[in-house]
Amino acid sequence: MNWLRYLFMMEKQYNKAYNILKINIGNYPTSSNVYDSMGELLMLKGDTITAIENYEKSLKINPKNENARNMIRKLRNKPQV
């Protein structure tokens, strides 16, 4: 399913990608990767606050997730429109 989510994201079909990620989060609630992926999708959709929340969940599950740490830093420093 993850490859399908990537395909939808590349095609900017964000609602379809979101639905797949919600299923993945339901199936794998302790996976750092699913929250990291949701953070990425929400960032692309422009939902900075919820993206940060998902990256924080990912980091809580896996404190060694440097991508999540870097994305939180980047998103917090992003100018608000």
C-alpha positions in Angstrom: 0.0 0.0 0.0 2.9 2.3 0.7 3.9 2.4 -3.0 0.3 3.4 -3.9 0.4 6.2 -1.4 3.7 7.5 -3.0 2.0 7.3 -6.4 -0.9 9.3 -5.3 1.3 11.9 -3.6 3.4 12.2 -6.8 0.2 12.8 -8.8 -0.9 15.3 -6.1 -4.0 13.2 -5.3 -3.6 14.1 -1.7 -7.0 12.9 -0.5 -6.4 9.4 -1.8 -2.9 9.3 -0.2 -4.5 10.6 3.0 -7.0 7.8 3.1 -4.3 5.2 2.6 -2.2 6.7 5.4 -5.2 6.7 7.8 -5.6 3.0 7.1 -1.9 2.4 7.7 -2.0 4.4 10.9 -5.0 2.2 12.0 -3.1 -1.0 11.1 0.3 0.1 12.5 -0.3 2.7 15.3 3.2 2.1 16.7 5.0 2.6 13.5 7.1 5.8 13.4 7.2 5.6 9.6 3.4 6.0 9.1 3.4 9.2 11.2 6.4 10.5 9.4 4.7 9.8 6.0 1.5 11.6 7.3 3.6 14.5 8.3 5.1 14.7 4.8 1.7 14.6 3.2 0.2 17.2 5.4 3.2 19.5 4.8 2.6 19.1 1.1 -1.1 20.0 1.6 0.0 23.1 3.5 -1.3 21.9 6.9 1.8 22.9 8.9 0.3 22.5 12.4 -1.0 18.9 11.9 2.2 18.0 10.0 4.3 19.0 13.0 1.9 17.0 15.3 2.5 13.9 13.1 6.2 14.4 13.0 6.2 14.7 16.8 4.3 11.4 17.1 6.9 9.8 14.8 9.7 11.2 16.9 8.1 10.0 20.1 7.9 6.5 18.8 11.4 6.6 17.3 13.6 9.3 19.0 16.4 8.5 16.4 14.2 9.7 13.5 16.3 12.6 12.3 14.0 13.3 9.4 11.1 14.0 11.7 13.4 16.2 13.9 14.6 18.1 10.9 11.1 18.6 9.5 9.8 19.9 12.8 12.6 22.4 12.9 12.0 23.4 9.3 8.2 23.7 9.7 8.5 25.7 12.9 10.8 28.2 11.2 8.6 28.5 8.1 7.0 32.0 7.7 3.2 31.9 8.1 1.2 33.2 5.2 
